[in-house]
Amino acid sequence: MSRLEWQVATVEAVLPETPRVKTFVLRLPHWQPHRAGQHYTLRLTAPDGYQAQRSYSIASPPEQTGQIALTIELIEEGEVSGYLFEGVQAGDQLEVRGPIGGYFVWEATRQAGPLLLVAGGSGVVPLMAMLRHRQQASVPNPTVLLYSVRTPEDVIYGQELQAMAATDSTFTLLLTFTRQAPTGWTGYQRRLDAALLTEVLRRFPTSPQCFICGPNGLVEAAATGLAAQGVPPENIRTERFGPSSNP
Ligand SMILES: Cc1cc2nc3c(=O)[nH]c(=O)nc-3n(C[C@H](O)[C@H](O)[C@H](O)COP(=O)(O)OP(=O)(O)OC[C@H]3O[C@@H](n4cnc5c(N)ncnc54)[C@H](O)[C@@H]3O)c2cc1C
């Protein structure tokens, strides 16, 4: 079956991540190996035939066979995210096709150098697939996830990321809270800026491969900032999720 053909997935589980984010684990009748960073297209069809489709990054690593996990943020007045968030439960069926994308991907065996992942909000999803893949492949490349969120309750995969950082000395988790930090927080509390990116880049022995994902503003700021610090443009890959949200 071609990856561009639609298939009907069964929802195996719906897992709450934050008050506004859920992970949907889908079992696929025609599962195909994906690369970390790729996405699926999901299509909803109303009884009158009206259809809406949206892209969703794969959160699960390629090593997890037979199923994929999609982590979806509820967008205010969002047509598709609203339906998924409110109305879909285990046992339901959803139409998907994929995996799609060949640019915003990271493969442990082929790109084992230093890695800088920059996420804003739900932009962490494809980067989480990369981190899970990296963990499964046991690659010791120096890796930093710089993750911008509004408040502590908005951190997606918080426990898993903390556990990864605690058990893997080659992985560093750097959170920045842009609206409200946890009590006693001594880390970053602002949007990404030049000074912050300079500090993060100093952690690397050589210029890292960079993957940036999130809302337009964050992606723009991070990509421009990293290029200004001398990271070669070919080392900077970006993926934009939405028009306006500002973590
Ligand atoms: C390659 C790719 C991968 C993606 N992966 C994910 C993912 O893993 N998880 C995820 O939650 N989303 C992801 N998205 C975003 C997703 O495709 C939808 O755009 C999002 O779910 C909103 O769709 P909707 O139908 O709910 O909202 P719509 O009905 O399309 O929009 C409702 C309103 O919200 C605005 N809006 C749309 N998207 C956003 C946004 N992201 N932030 C703020 N405002 C917005 C619209 O301009 C509109 O005003 C990805 C997008 C792309 C291009």
Ligand as a Chemical Component Dictionary entry (heavy atoms), coordinates in Angstrom:
data_LIG
# 
_chem_comp.id                   LIG 
_chem_comp.type                 NON-POLYMER 
_chem_comp.pdbx_formal_charge   0 
_chem_comp.three_letter_code    LIG 
# 
loop_
_chem_comp_atom.comp_id 
_chem_comp_atom.atom_id 
_chem_comp_atom.alt_atom_id 
_chem_comp_atom.type_symbol 
_chem_comp_atom.charge 
_chem_comp_atom.model_Cartn_x 
_chem_comp_atom.model_Cartn_y 
_chem_comp_atom.model_Cartn_z 
_chem_comp_atom.pdbx_ordinal 
LIG C1  C1  C 0 3.736  19.432 9.288  1  
LIG C2  C2  C 0 2.780  19.795 10.406 2  
LIG C3  C3  C 0 2.767  19.026 11.557 3  
LIG C4  C4  C 0 1.878  19.345 12.586 4  
LIG N1  N1  N 0 1.903  18.598 13.722 5  
LIG C5  C5  C 0 1.089  18.910 14.754 6  
LIG C6  C6  C 0 1.127  18.155 15.968 7  
LIG O1  O1  O 0 1.921  17.199 16.123 8  
LIG N2  N2  N 0 0.281  18.502 16.972 9  
LIG C7  C7  C 0 -0.592 19.564 16.841 10 
LIG O2  O2  O 0 -1.355 19.828 17.793 11 
LIG N3  N3  N 0 -0.635 20.292 15.703 12 
LIG C8  C8  C 0 0.162  19.991 14.661 13 
LIG N4  N4  N 0 0.103  20.723 13.499 14 
LIG C9  C9  C 0 -0.951 21.751 13.358 15 
LIG C10 C10 C 0 -2.233 21.078 12.813 16 
LIG O3  O3  O 0 -2.010 20.622 11.480 17 
LIG C11 C11 C 0 -3.448 22.017 12.774 18 
LIG O4  O4  O 0 -3.085 23.191 12.103 19 
LIG C12 C12 C 0 -3.988 22.346 14.157 20 
LIG O5  O5  O 0 -4.408 21.159 14.826 21 
LIG C13 C13 C 0 -5.204 23.308 14.039 22 
LIG O6  O6  O 0 -6.196 22.711 13.263 23 
LIG P1  P1  P 0 -7.738 22.948 13.630 24 
LIG O7  O7  O 0 -8.558 22.366 12.546 25 
LIG O8  O8  O 0 -8.009 22.503 15.030 26 
LIG O9  O9  O 0 -7.862 24.533 13.631 27 
LIG P2  P2  P 0 -8.456 25.441 12.422 28 
LIG O10 O10 O 0 -9.938 25.249 12.368 29 
LIG O11 O11 O 0 -7.657 25.172 11.189 30 
LIG O12 O12 O 0 -8.100 26.881 12.927 31 
LIG C14 C14 C 0 -8.833 27.545 13.960 32 
LIG C15 C15 C 0 -8.210 28.880 14.284 33 
LIG O13 O13 O 0 -6.958 28.665 14.940 34 
LIG C16 C16 C 0 -5.879 29.196 14.167 35 
LIG N5  N5  N 0 -4.811 28.181 14.234 36 
LIG C17 C17 C 0 -4.642 27.109 13.419 37 
LIG N6  N6  N 0 -3.588 26.388 13.816 38 
LIG C18 C18 C 0 -3.089 26.995 14.894 39 
LIG C19 C19 C 0 -1.991 26.731 15.757 40 
LIG N7  N7  N 0 -1.175 25.664 15.594 41 
LIG N8  N8  N 0 -1.776 27.583 16.781 42 
LIG C20 C20 C 0 -2.587 28.632 16.977 43 
LIG N9  N9  N 0 -3.626 28.944 16.194 44 
LIG C21 C21 C 0 -3.870 28.157 15.170 45 
LIG C22 C22 C 0 -6.423 29.401 12.763 46 
LIG O14 O14 O 0 -5.775 30.475 12.102 47 
LIG C23 C23 C 0 -7.876 29.706 13.031 48 
LIG O15 O15 O 0 -8.042 31.057 13.376 49 
LIG C24 C24 C 0 0.996  20.445 12.469 50 
LIG C25 C25 C 0 1.029  21.222 11.306 51 
LIG C26 C26 C 0 1.905  20.906 10.296 52 
LIG C27 C27 C 0 1.926  21.780 9.060  53 
# 
loop_
_chem_comp_bond.comp_id 
_chem_comp_bond.atom_id_1 
_chem_comp_bond.atom_id_2 
_chem_comp_bond.value_order 
_chem_comp_bond.pdbx_ordinal 
LIG C1  C2  SING 1  
LIG C2  C3  SING 2  
LIG C2  C26 DOUB 3  
LIG C3  C4  DOUB 4  
LIG C4  N1  SING 5  
LIG C4  C24 SING 6  
LIG N1  C5  DOUB 7  
LIG C5  C6  SING 8  
LIG C5  C8  SING 9  
LIG C6  O1  DOUB 10 
LIG C6  N2  SING 11 
LIG N2  C7  SING 12 
LIG C7  O2  DOUB 13 
LIG C7  N3  SING 14 
LIG N3  C8  DOUB 15 
LIG C8  N4  SING 16 
LIG N4  C9  SING 17 
LIG N4  C24 SING 18 
LIG C9  C10 SING 19 
LIG C10 O3  SING 20 
LIG C10 C11 SING 21 
LIG C11 O4  SING 22 
LIG C11 C12 SING 23 
LIG C12 O5  SING 24 
LIG C12 C13 SING 25 
LIG C13 O6  SING 26 
LIG O6  P1  SING 27 
LIG P1  O7  DOUB 28 
LIG P1  O8  SING 29 
LIG P1  O9  SING 30 
LIG O9  P2  SING 31 
LIG P2  O10 DOUB 32 
LIG P2  O11 SING 33 
LIG P2  O12 SING 34 
LIG O12 C14 SING 35 
LIG C14 C15 SING 36 
LIG C15 O13 SING 37 
LIG C15 C23 SING 38 
LIG O13 C16 SING 39 
LIG C16 N5  SING 40 
LIG C16 C22 SING 41 
LIG N5  C17 SING 42 
LIG N5  C21 SING 43 
LIG C17 N6  DOUB 44 
LIG N6  C18 SING 45 
LIG C18 C19 SING 46 
LIG C18 C21 DOUB 47 
LIG C19 N7  SING 48 
LIG C19 N8  DOUB 49 
LIG N8  C20 SING 50 
LIG C20 N9  DOUB 51 
LIG N9  C21 SING 52 
LIG C22 O14 SING 53 
LIG C22 C23 SING 54 
LIG C23 O15 SING 55 
LIG C24 C25 DOUB 56 
LIG C25 C26 SING 57 
LIG C26 C27 SING 58 
# 
